[in-house]
Amino acid sequence: MSGDPELIAKALTLFLAVRAKRVKRACYLVNFSEGTTALDLSGVDWMARLNKFLTSSFSGGWES
């Protein structure tokens, strides 16, 4: 994924993660770009982990 679709996906991810924190809900991000990994956004460093996730490139080959 690249270009506008990637930017939209990242913006939506940021919105939903912040919203989940605001309403005190758990938030997990699942990345299946290259393999499958889950990111738990609980704890005090959640924003740093989210930022690292969002600054990554998601070019695993799934273009639509």
PDB file of N, CA, C and O in Angstrom, chain B, residues numbered from 101:
ATOM      1  N   MET B 101       0.857  -1.159   0.000  1.00  0.00           N
ATOM      2  CA  MET B 101       0.000   0.000   0.000  1.00  0.00           C
ATOM      3  C   MET B 101       0.907   1.227   0.000  1.00  0.00           C
ATOM      4  O   MET B 101       1.924   1.268   0.692  1.00  0.00           O
ATOM      5  N   SER B 102       0.518   2.217  -0.787  1.00  0.00           N
ATOM      6  CA  SER B 102       1.295   3.452  -0.817  1.00  0.00           C
ATOM      7  C   SER B 102       0.391   4.596  -1.264  1.00  0.00           C
ATOM      8  O   SER B 102      -0.753   4.380  -1.662  1.00  0.00           O
ATOM      9  N   GLY B 103       0.917   5.800  -1.193  1.00  0.00           N
ATOM     10  CA  GLY B 103       0.173   6.966  -1.649  1.00  0.00           C
ATOM     11  C   GLY B 103      -1.016   7.290  -0.755  1.00  0.00           C
ATOM     12  O   GLY B 103      -0.974   7.096   0.460  1.00  0.00           O
ATOM     13  N   ASP B 104      -2.077   7.790  -1.386  1.00  0.00           N
ATOM     14  CA  ASP B 104      -3.266   8.205  -0.639  1.00  0.00           C
ATOM     15  C   ASP B 104      -3.888   7.084   0.194  1.00  0.00           C
ATOM     16  O   ASP B 104      -4.266   7.335   1.338  1.00  0.00           O
ATOM     17  N   PRO B 105      -4.012   5.860  -0.325  1.00  0.00           N
ATOM     18  CA  PRO B 105      -4.587   4.799   0.512  1.00  0.00           C
ATOM     19  C   PRO B 105      -3.800   4.582   1.811  1.00  0.00           C
ATOM     20  O   PRO B 105      -4.393   4.369   2.868  1.00  0.00           O
ATOM     21  N   GLU B 106      -2.476   4.636   1.731  1.00  0.00           N
ATOM     22  CA  GLU B 106      -1.663   4.452   2.932  1.00  0.00           C
ATOM     23  C   GLU B 106      -1.868   5.613   3.901  1.00  0.00           C
ATOM     24  O   GLU B 106      -1.988   5.395   5.106  1.00  0.00           O
ATOM     25  N   LEU B 107      -1.908   6.837   3.391  1.00  0.00           N
ATOM     26  CA  LEU B 107      -2.118   8.002   4.256  1.00  0.00           C
ATOM     27  C   LEU B 107      -3.486   7.952   4.938  1.00  0.00           C
ATOM     28  O   LEU B 107      -3.608   8.275   6.119  1.00  0.00           O
ATOM     29  N   ILE B 108      -4.494   7.553   4.200  1.00  0.00           N
ATOM     30  CA  ILE B 108      -5.838   7.444   4.772  1.00  0.00           C
ATOM     31  C   ILE B 108      -5.874   6.362   5.850  1.00  0.00           C
ATOM     32  O   ILE B 108      -6.457   6.566   6.914  1.00  0.00           O
ATOM     33  N   ALA B 109      -5.257   5.221   5.580  1.00  0.00           N
ATOM     34  CA  ALA B 109      -5.220   4.129   6.562  1.00  0.00           C
ATOM     35  C   ALA B 109      -4.489   4.565   7.832  1.00  0.00           C
ATOM     36  O   ALA B 109      -4.927   4.245   8.937  1.00  0.00           O
ATOM     37  N   LYS B 110      -3.394   5.283   7.683  1.00  0.00           N
ATOM     38  CA  LYS B 110      -2.640   5.753   8.847  1.00  0.00           C
ATOM     39  C   LYS B 110      -3.431   6.788   9.636  1.00  0.00           C
ATOM     40  O   LYS B 110      -3.425   6.758  10.867  1.00  0.00           O
ATOM     41  N   ALA B 111      -4.110   7.702   8.948  1.00  0.00           N
ATOM     42  CA  ALA B 111      -4.924   8.709   9.635  1.00  0.00           C
ATOM     43  C   ALA B 111      -6.059   8.047  10.412  1.00  0.00           C
ATOM     44  O   ALA B 111      -6.342   8.425  11.548  1.00  0.00           O
ATOM     45  N   LEU B 112      -6.697   7.072   9.803  1.00  0.00           N
ATOM     46  CA  LEU B 112      -7.782   6.350  10.467  1.00  0.00           C
ATOM     47  C   LEU B 112      -7.257   5.576  11.675  1.00  0.00           C
ATOM     48  O   LEU B 112      -7.908   5.536  12.719  1.00  0.00           O
ATOM     49  N   THR B 113      -6.097   4.969  11.534  1.00  0.00           N
ATOM     50  CA  THR B 113      -5.476   4.237  12.638  1.00  0.00           C
ATOM     51  C   THR B 113      -5.184   5.171  13.802  1.00  0.00           C
ATOM     52  O   THR B 113      -5.466   4.839  14.954  1.00  0.00           O
ATOM     53  N   LEU B 114      -4.620   6.335  13.509  1.00  0.00           N
ATOM     54  CA  LEU B 114      -4.322   7.313  14.554  1.00  0.00           C
ATOM     55  C   LEU B 114      -5.607   7.753  15.255  1.00  0.00           C
ATOM     56  O   LEU B 114      -5.666   7.789  16.484  1.00  0.00           O
ATOM     57  N   PHE B 115      -6.627   8.084  14.478  1.00  0.00           N
ATOM     58  CA  PHE B 115      -7.898   8.512  15.059  1.00  0.00           C
ATOM     59  C   PHE B 115      -8.479   7.445  15.982  1.00  0.00           C
ATOM     60  O   PHE B 115      -8.881   7.743  17.107  1.00  0.00           O
ATOM     61  N   LEU B 116      -8.522   6.204  15.506  1.00  0.00           N
ATOM     62  CA  LEU B 116      -9.133   5.135  16.296  1.00  0.00           C
ATOM     63  C   LEU B 116      -8.330   4.815  17.554  1.00  0.00           C
ATOM     64  O   LEU B 116      -8.911   4.519  18.598  1.00  0.00           O
ATOM     65  N   ALA B 117      -7.003   4.873  17.467  1.00  0.00           N
ATOM     66  CA  ALA B 117      -6.171   4.605  18.638  1.00  0.00           C
ATOM     67  C   ALA B 117      -6.369   5.686  19.698  1.00  0.00           C
ATOM     68  O   ALA B 117      -6.504   5.378  20.883  1.00  0.00           O
ATOM     69  N   VAL B 118      -6.386   6.937  19.283  1.00  0.00           N
ATOM     70  CA  VAL B 118      -6.599   8.036  20.228  1.00  0.00           C
ATOM     71  C   VAL B 118      -8.006   7.958  20.817  1.00  0.00           C
ATOM     72  O   VAL B 118      -8.196   8.182  22.013  1.00  0.00           O
ATOM     73  N   ARG B 119      -8.970   7.646  19.992  1.00  0.00           N
ATOM     74  CA  ARG B 119     -10.356   7.510  20.464  1.00  0.00           C
ATOM     75  C   ARG B 119     -10.470   6.372  21.480  1.00  0.00           C
ATOM     76  O   ARG B 119     -11.139   6.521  22.502  1.00  0.00           O
ATOM     77  N   ALA B 120      -9.830   5.252  21.208  1.00  0.00           N
ATOM     78  CA  ALA B 120      -9.861   4.124  22.145  1.00  0.00           C
ATOM     79  C   ALA B 120      -9.265   4.520  23.491  1.00  0.00           C
ATOM     80  O   ALA B 120      -9.804   4.165  24.539  1.00  0.00           O
ATOM     81  N   LYS B 121      -8.168   5.245  23.466  1.00  0.00           N
ATOM     82  CA  LYS B 121      -7.545   5.701  24.713  1.00  0.00           C
ATOM     83  C   LYS B 121      -8.466   6.652  25.459  1.00  0.00           C
ATOM     84  O   LYS B 121      -8.603   6.565  26.679  1.00  0.00           O
ATOM     85  N   ARG B 122      -9.096   7.558  24.725  1.00  0.00           N
ATOM     86  CA  ARG B 122      -9.972   8.555  25.342  1.00  0.00           C
ATOM     87  C   ARG B 122     -11.142   7.899  26.081  1.00  0.00           C
ATOM     88  O   ARG B 122     -11.546   8.363  27.146  1.00  0.00           O
ATOM     89  N   VAL B 123     -11.675   6.831  25.517  1.00  0.00           N
ATOM     90  CA  VAL B 123     -12.809   6.152  26.160  1.00  0.00           C
ATOM     91  C   VAL B 123     -12.363   4.939  26.981  1.00  0.00           C
ATOM     92  O   VAL B 123     -13.171   4.097  27.371  1.00  0.00           O
ATOM     93  N   LYS B 124     -11.045   4.877  27.232  1.00  0.00           N
ATOM     94  CA  LYS B 124     -10.457   3.838  28.091  1.00  0.00           C
ATOM     95  C   LYS B 124     -10.741   2.418  27.599  1.00  0.00           C
ATOM     96  O   LYS B 124     -11.116   1.539  28.374  1.00  0.00           O
ATOM     97  N   ARG B 125     -10.554   2.218  26.301  1.00  0.00           N
ATOM     98  CA  ARG B 125     -10.718   0.899  25.694  1.00  0.00           C
ATOM     99  C   ARG B 125      -9.350   0.371  25.280  1.00  0.00           C
ATOM    100  O   ARG B 125      -8.433   1.147  25.009  1.00  0.00           O
ATOM    101  N   ALA B 126      -9.221  -0.936  25.234  1.00  0.00           N
ATOM    102  CA  ALA B 126      -7.986  -1.549  24.750  1.00  0.00           C
ATOM    103  C   ALA B 126      -7.871  -1.309  23.247  1.00  0.00           C
ATOM    104  O   ALA B 126      -8.874  -1.198  22.542  1.00  0.00           O
ATOM    105  N   CYS B 127      -6.636  -1.231  22.776  1.00  0.00           N
ATOM    106  CA  CYS B 127      -6.415  -1.034  21.343  1.00  0.00           C
ATOM    107  C   CYS B 127      -5.231  -1.890  20.911  1.00  0.00           C
ATOM    108  O   CYS B 127      -4.146  -1.807  21.487  1.00  0.00           O
ATOM    109  N   TYR B 128      -5.452  -2.699  19.906  1.00  0.00           N
ATOM    110  CA  TYR B 128      -4.413  -3.544  19.335  1.00  0.00           C
ATOM    111  C   TYR B 128      -4.375  -3.295  17.837  1.00  0.00           C
ATOM    112  O   TYR B 128      -5.416  -3.259  17.181  1.00  0.00           O
ATOM    113  N   LEU B 129      -3.189  -3.126  17.303  1.00  0.00           N
ATOM    114  CA  LEU B 129      -3.025  -2.979  15.863  1.00  0.00           C
ATOM    115  C   LEU B 129      -2.440  -4.266  15.319  1.00  0.00           C
ATOM    116  O   LEU B 129      -1.471  -4.793  15.867  1.00  0.00           O
ATOM    117  N   VAL B 130      -3.016  -4.770  14.256  1.00  0.00           N
ATOM    118  CA  VAL B 130      -2.520  -5.987  13.630  1.00  0.00           C
ATOM    119  C   VAL B 130      -1.965  -5.617  12.267  1.00  0.00           C
ATOM    120  O   VAL B 130      -2.677  -5.090  11.412  1.00  0.00           O
ATOM    121  N   ASN B 131      -0.690  -5.900  12.076  1.00  0.00           N
ATOM    122  CA  ASN B 131      -0.006  -5.608  10.821  1.00  0.00           C
ATOM    123  C   ASN B 131       0.247  -6.929  10.107  1.00  0.00           C
ATOM    124  O   ASN B 131       0.904  -7.819  10.648  1.00  0.00           O
ATOM    125  N   PHE B 132      -0.270  -7.052   8.907  1.00  0.00           N
ATOM    126  CA  PHE B 132      -0.033  -8.269   8.133  1.00  0.00           C
ATOM    127  C   PHE B 132       0.662  -7.945   6.822  1.00  0.00           C
ATOM    128  O   PHE B 132       0.495  -8.651   5.827  1.00  0.00           O
ATOM    129  N   SER B 133       1.453  -6.858   6.828  1.00  0.00           N
ATOM    130  CA  SER B 133       2.182  -6.453   5.633  1.00  0.00           C
ATOM    131  C   SER B 133       3.247  -7.487   5.265  1.00  0.00           C
ATOM    132  O   SER B 133       3.321  -7.928   4.118  1.00  0.00           O
ATOM    133  N   GLU B 134       4.054  -7.860   6.224  1.00  0.00           N
ATOM    134  CA  GLU B 134       5.098  -8.879   6.030  1.00  0.00           C
ATOM    135  C   GLU B 134       5.042  -9.796   7.240  1.00  0.00           C
ATOM    136  O   GLU B 134       5.655  -9.510   8.269  1.00  0.00           O
ATOM    137  N   GLY B 135       4.326 -10.873   7.125  1.00  0.00           N
ATOM    138  CA  GLY B 135       4.060 -11.699   8.294  1.00  0.00           C
ATOM    139  C   GLY B 135       2.921 -11.055   9.069  1.00  0.00           C
ATOM    140  O   GLY B 135       2.312 -10.097   8.594  1.00  0.00           O
ATOM    141  N   THR B 136       2.634 -11.566  10.240  1.00  0.00           N
ATOM    142  CA  THR B 136       1.574 -10.999  11.059  1.00  0.00           C
ATOM    143  C   THR B 136       2.133 -10.637  12.417  1.00  0.00           C
ATOM    144  O   THR B 136       2.722 -11.477  13.098  1.00  0.00           O
ATOM    145  N   THR B 137       1.950  -9.388  12.811  1.00  0.00           N
ATOM    146  CA  THR B 137       2.371  -8.932  14.125  1.00  0.00           C
ATOM    147  C   THR B 137       1.236  -8.132  14.746  1.00  0.00           C
ATOM    148  O   THR B 137       0.476  -7.464  14.046  1.00  0.00           O
ATOM    149  N   ALA B 138       1.132  -8.207  16.062  1.00  0.00           N
ATOM    150  CA  ALA B 138       0.132  -7.427  16.792  1.00  0.00           C
ATOM    151  C   ALA B 138       0.848  -6.459  17.716  1.00  0.00           C
ATOM    152  O   ALA B 138       1.843  -6.806  18.353  1.00  0.00           O
ATOM    153  N   LEU B 139       0.334  -5.254  17.779  1.00  0.00           N
ATOM    154  CA  LEU B 139       0.914  -4.213  18.617  1.00  0.00           C
ATOM    155  C   LEU B 139      -0.106  -3.841  19.682  1.00  0.00           C
ATOM    156  O   LEU B 139      -1.197  -3.365  19.368  1.00  0.00           O
ATOM    157  N   ASP B 140       0.252  -4.060  20.940  1.00  0.00           N
ATOM    158  CA  ASP B 140      -0.612  -3.725  22.072  1.00  0.00           C
ATOM    159  C   ASP B 140      -0.325  -2.282  22.469  1.00  0.00           C
ATOM    160  O   ASP B 140       0.802  -1.949  22.834  1.00  0.00           O
ATOM    161  N   LEU B 141      -1.330  -1.436  22.399  1.00  0.00           N
ATOM    162  CA  LEU B 141      -1.136  -0.024  22.707  1.00  0.00           C
ATOM    163  C   LEU B 141      -1.550   0.326  24.132  1.00  0.00           C
ATOM    164  O   LEU B 141      -2.066   1.415  24.381  1.00  0.00           O
ATOM    165  N   SER B 142      -1.324  -0.591  25.062  1.00  0.00           N
ATOM    166  CA  SER B 142      -1.549  -0.264  26.465  1.00  0.00           C
ATOM    167  C   SER B 142      -0.214   0.180  27.062  1.00  0.00           C
ATOM    168  O   SER B 142       0.840  -0.021  26.459  1.00  0.00           O
ATOM    169  N   GLY B 143      -0.266   0.767  28.214  1.00  0.00           N
ATOM    170  CA  GLY B 143       0.951   1.221  28.872  1.00  0.00           C
ATOM    171  C   GLY B 143       1.242   2.685  28.594  1.00  0.00           C
ATOM    172  O   GLY B 143       0.570   3.330  27.788  1.00  0.00           O
ATOM    173  N   VAL B 144       2.249   3.190  29.273  1.00  0.00           N
ATOM    174  CA  VAL B 144       2.543   4.622  29.196  1.00  0.00           C
ATOM    175  C   VAL B 144       3.214   5.038  27.894  1.00  0.00           C
ATOM    176  O   VAL B 144       3.132   6.205  27.511  1.00  0.00           O
ATOM    177  N   ASP B 145       3.868   4.123  27.212  1.00  0.00           N
ATOM    178  CA  ASP B 145       4.590   4.482  25.982  1.00  0.00           C
ATOM    179  C   ASP B 145       3.798   4.161  24.717  1.00  0.00           C
ATOM    180  O   ASP B 145       4.384   3.962  23.652  1.00  0.00           O
ATOM    181  N   TRP B 146       2.483   4.111  24.825  1.00  0.00           N
ATOM    182  CA  TRP B 146       1.642   3.733  23.687  1.00  0.00           C
ATOM    183  C   TRP B 146       1.796   4.681  22.511  1.00  0.00           C
ATOM    184  O   TRP B 146       1.779   4.240  21.362  1.00  0.00           O
ATOM    185  N   MET B 147       1.946   5.975  22.773  1.00  0.00           N
ATOM    186  CA  MET B 147       2.046   6.933  21.675  1.00  0.00           C
ATOM    187  C   MET B 147       3.369   6.768  20.925  1.00  0.00           C
ATOM    188  O   MET B 147       3.401   6.911  19.703  1.00  0.00           O
ATOM    189  N   ALA B 148       4.444   6.474  21.626  1.00  0.00           N
ATOM    190  CA  ALA B 148       5.735   6.245  20.964  1.00  0.00           C
ATOM    191  C   ALA B 148       5.665   4.998  20.083  1.00  0.00           C
ATOM    192  O   ALA B 148       6.182   4.993  18.966  1.00  0.00           O
ATOM    193  N   ARG B 149       5.021   3.938  20.592  1.00  0.00           N
ATOM    194  CA  ARG B 149       4.881   2.714  19.794  1.00  0.00           C
ATOM    195  C   ARG B 149       3.968   2.926  18.597  1.00  0.00           C
ATOM    196  O   ARG B 149       4.217   2.391  17.517  1.00  0.00           O
ATOM    197  N   LEU B 150       2.911   3.708  18.791  1.00  0.00           N
ATOM    198  CA  LEU B 150       2.010   4.021  17.683  1.00  0.00           C
ATOM    199  C   LEU B 150       2.738   4.852  16.636  1.00  0.00           C
ATOM    200  O   LEU B 150       2.590   4.608  15.439  1.00  0.00           O
ATOM    201  N   ASN B 151       3.520   5.829  17.074  1.00  0.00           N
ATOM    202  CA  ASN B 151       4.276   6.666  16.143  1.00  0.00           C
ATOM    203  C   ASN B 151       5.257   5.831  15.323  1.00  0.00           C
ATOM    204  O   ASN B 151       5.395   6.038  14.117  1.00  0.00           O
ATOM    205  N   LYS B 152       5.932   4.894  15.972  1.00  0.00           N
ATOM    206  CA  LYS B 152       6.862   4.020  15.250  1.00  0.00           C
ATOM    207  C   LYS B 152       6.110   3.201  14.201  1.00  0.00           C
ATOM    208  O   LYS B 152       6.593   3.034  13.081  1.00  0.00           O
ATOM    209  N   PHE B 153       4.942   2.695  14.557  1.00  0.00           N
ATOM    210  CA  PHE B 153       4.114   1.927  13.629  1.00  0.00           C
ATOM    211  C   PHE B 153       3.688   2.789  12.445  1.00  0.00           C
ATOM    212  O   PHE B 153       3.771   2.356  11.296  1.00  0.00           O
ATOM    213  N   LEU B 154       3.234   4.007  12.728  1.00  0.00           N
ATOM    214  CA  LEU B 154       2.708   4.872  11.673  1.00  0.00           C
ATOM    215  C   LEU B 154       3.790   5.434  10.755  1.00  0.00           C
ATOM    216  O   LEU B 154       3.498   5.804   9.618  1.00  0.00           O
ATOM    217  N   THR B 155       5.021   5.504  11.224  1.00  0.00           N
ATOM    218  CA  THR B 155       6.095   6.008  10.370  1.00  0.00           C
ATOM    219  C   THR B 155       6.725   4.903   9.530  1.00  0.00           C
ATOM    220  O   THR B 155       7.634   5.157   8.740  1.00  0.00           O
ATOM    221  N   SER B 156       6.241   3.683   9.702  1.00  0.00           N
ATOM    222  CA  SER B 156       6.705   2.568   8.872  1.00  0.00           C
ATOM    223  C   SER B 156       6.038   2.629   7.508  1.00  0.00           C
ATOM    224  O   SER B 156       5.007   3.278   7.330  1.00  0.00           O
ATOM    225  N   SER B 157       6.638   1.949   6.562  1.00  0.00           N
ATOM    226  CA  SER B 157       6.038   1.817   5.238  1.00  0.00           C
ATOM    227  C   SER B 157       5.360   0.460   5.157  1.00  0.00           C
ATOM    228  O   SER B 157       5.875  -0.533   5.672  1.00  0.00           O
ATOM    229  N   PHE B 158       4.210   0.422   4.513  1.00  0.00           N
ATOM    230  CA  PHE B 158       3.450  -0.819   4.410  1.00  0.00           C
ATOM    231  C   PHE B 158       3.415  -1.270   2.964  1.00  0.00           C
ATOM    232  O   PHE B 158       2.390  -1.157   2.291  1.00  0.00           O
ATOM    233  N   SER B 159       4.517  -1.770   2.500  1.00  0.00           N
ATOM    234  CA  SER B 159       4.607  -2.175   1.094  1.00  0.00           C
ATOM    235  C   SER B 159       4.811  -3.681   0.995  1.00  0.00           C
ATOM    236  O   SER B 159       5.792  -4.147   0.415  1.00  0.00           O
ATOM    237  N   GLY B 160       3.884  -4.432   1.561  1.00  0.00           N
ATOM    238  CA  GLY B 160       4.005  -5.885   1.568  1.00  0.00           C
ATOM    239  C   GLY B 160       3.484  -6.560   0.315  1.00  0.00           C
ATOM    240  O   GLY B 160       3.489  -7.787   0.228  1.00  0.00           O
ATOM    241  N   GLY B 161       3.034  -5.778  -0.657  1.00  0.00           N
ATOM    242  CA  GLY B 161       2.617  -6.375  -1.906  1.00  0.00           C
ATOM    243  C   GLY B 161       1.123  -6.492  -2.113  1.00  0.00           C
ATOM    244  O   GLY B 161       0.699  -7.026  -3.138  1.00  0.00           O
ATOM    245  N   TRP B 162       0.317  -6.023  -1.201  1.00  0.00           N
ATOM    246  CA  TRP B 162      -1.137  -6.114  -1.341  1.00  0.00           C
ATOM    247  C   TRP B 162      -1.679  -4.805  -1.888  1.00  0.00           C
ATOM    248  O   TRP B 162      -2.075  -3.931  -1.117  1.00  0.00           O
ATOM    249  N   GLU B 163      -1.701  -4.661  -3.172  1.00  0.00           N
ATOM    250  CA  GLU B 163      -2.241  -3.468  -3.829  1.00  0.00           C
ATOM    251  C   GLU B 163      -3.624  -3.785  -4.373  1.00  0.00           C
ATOM    252  O   GLU B 163      -3.859  -4.872  -4.901  1.00  0.00           O
ATOM    253  N   SER B 164      -4.536  -2.835  -4.241  1.00  0.00           N
ATOM    254  CA  SER B 164      -5.867  -3.052  -4.816  1.00  0.00           C
ATOM    255  C   SER B 164      -6.170  -2.019  -5.871  1.00  0.00           C
ATOM    256  O   SER B 164      -7.247  -2.042  -6.467  1.00  0.00           O
TER     257      SER B 164
END
